[in-house]
């Protein structure tokens, strides 16, 4: 009911790699599909913002997936950025998106508990 545009891909879980092609990923709640989308986005060096709360988004908010091996040596605070509201996510997105270079001009994607 909250989806603006649904894109049936026929790719099954392979669609999770498509999510990582976005300019940024905002994760909300989530099960194993959301976890996969977050992992692909991390591997693709995308900005990831996660809503603190239940699910994988909340578990990974404010953490780095590569402990001891930063993705970006010039960004020592790089992590999955945790937020408490949609407004905070949008503010952080506007602030950080230009710093993440590749993919910064692409539209952000919201991954949710259906992923």
C-alpha positions as CSV (number, residue, x, y, z in Angstrom):
1,X,0.0,0.0,0.0
2,X,3.0,2.4,0.4
3,X,4.7,1.6,-2.9
4,X,4.6,4.4,-5.5
5,X,5.9,2.3,-8.4
6,X,6.2,-1.5,-8.4
7,X,8.6,-3.0,-10.9
8,X,8.0,-6.8,-11.4
9,X,11.4,-8.1,-12.5
10,X,10.9,-11.9,-12.6
11,X,14.4,-12.1,-11.0
12,X,13.3,-13.5,-7.6
13,X,16.0,-12.7,-5.0
14,X,18.3,-11.5,-7.8
15,X,16.4,-8.2,-7.7
16,X,18.3,-7.5,-4.5
17,X,21.4,-6.7,-6.6
18,X,19.3,-4.2,-8.6
19,X,18.6,-2.3,-5.3
20,X,22.3,-1.8,-4.8
21,X,22.5,0.0,-8.1
22,X,20.7,3.0,-6.6
23,X,22.5,6.1,-5.6
24,X,21.7,5.4,-1.9
25,X,19.7,2.8,0.1
26,X,17.4,3.6,3.0
27,X,16.6,0.4,4.9
28,X,13.4,0.0,7.0
29,X,12.8,-3.1,9.1
30,X,13.4,-6.2,7.1
31,X,14.1,-9.8,6.9
32,X,16.7,-11.8,4.9
33,X,15.9,-10.0,1.7
34,X,16.6,-6.7,3.2
35,X,19.8,-8.1,4.7
36,X,20.9,-9.2,1.3
37,X,20.0,-5.7,-0.2
38,X,22.1,-4.0,2.5
39,X,25.0,-6.3,1.9
40,X,25.0,-5.8,-1.9
41,X,24.7,-2.0,-1.4
42,X,27.7,-2.2,1.0
43,X,29.7,-4.1,-1.6
44,X,28.8,-1.6,-4.2
45,X,30.0,1.3,-2.0
46,X,26.7,2.9,-1.7
47,X,25.5,5.2,1.0
48,X,23.2,3.2,3.4
49,X,20.8,4.7,5.9
50,X,18.9,2.5,8.2
51,X,15.9,3.2,10.4
52,X,16.6,2.2,14.0
53,X,13.9,-0.3,15.1
54,X,13.0,-3.9,14.4
55,X,14.5,-6.1,11.7
56,X,17.9,-6.0,10.0
57,X,17.8,-2.3,9.4
58,X,17.7,-1.7,13.1
59,X,20.3,-4.3,13.9
60,X,22.8,-2.9,11.4
61,X,22.1,0.8,12.0
62,X,25.2,2.7,13.2
63,X,27.6,-0.2,12.3
64,X,30.3,-0.9,9.8
65,X,30.2,-4.3,8.0
66,X,34.0,-4.3,7.4
67,X,35.4,-4.0,10.9
68,X,39.1,-3.1,10.7
69,X,38.9,-2.6,6.9
70,X,37.3,0.6,5.9
71,X,35.5,0.9,2.6
72,X,36.8,4.5,2.2
73,X,40.1,5.4,3.9
74,X,39.2,9.1,3.6
75,X,35.9,8.5,5.4
76,X,36.8,7.1,8.9
77,X,33.2,7.4,10.1
78,X,31.7,5.4,7.1
79,X,29.0,3.1,8.3
80,X,25.4,2.2,7.9
81,X,24.0,5.4,9.2
82,X,21.2,5.0,11.8
83,X,18.2,7.4,12.0
84,X,15.1,7.6,14.0
85,X,12.7,9.0,11.5
86,X,12.0,9.5,7.8
87,X,12.7,13.2,8.1
88,X,16.1,12.5,9.7
89,X,16.8,10.0,6.8
90,X,16.0,12.6,4.2
91,X,18.2,15.2,5.9
92,X,21.1,12.8,6.2
93,X,20.6,11.7,2.6
94,X,20.9,15.3,1.3
95,X,24.0,15.9,3.5
96,X,25.9,12.7,2.8
97,X,24.9,11.7,-0.8
98,X,27.4,14.0,-2.5
99,X,30.2,12.5,-0.5
100,X,29.6,9.0,-1.9
101,X,30.6,9.7,-5.5
102,X,29.7,6.8,-7.7
103,X,26.0,6.4,-7.8
104,X,25.4,9.8,-6.1
105,X,23.5,11.0,-9.1
106,X,21.1,8.0,-9.1
107,X,17.8,8.0,-7.3
108,X,17.8,6.5,-3.7
109,X,16.0,3.3,-3.0
110,X,14.0,2.4,0.1
111,X,14.3,-1.3,1.1
112,X,11.7,-2.5,3.5
113,X,10.2,-5.4,5.4
114,X,8.8,-6.9,2.1
115,X,12.4,-7.3,0.8
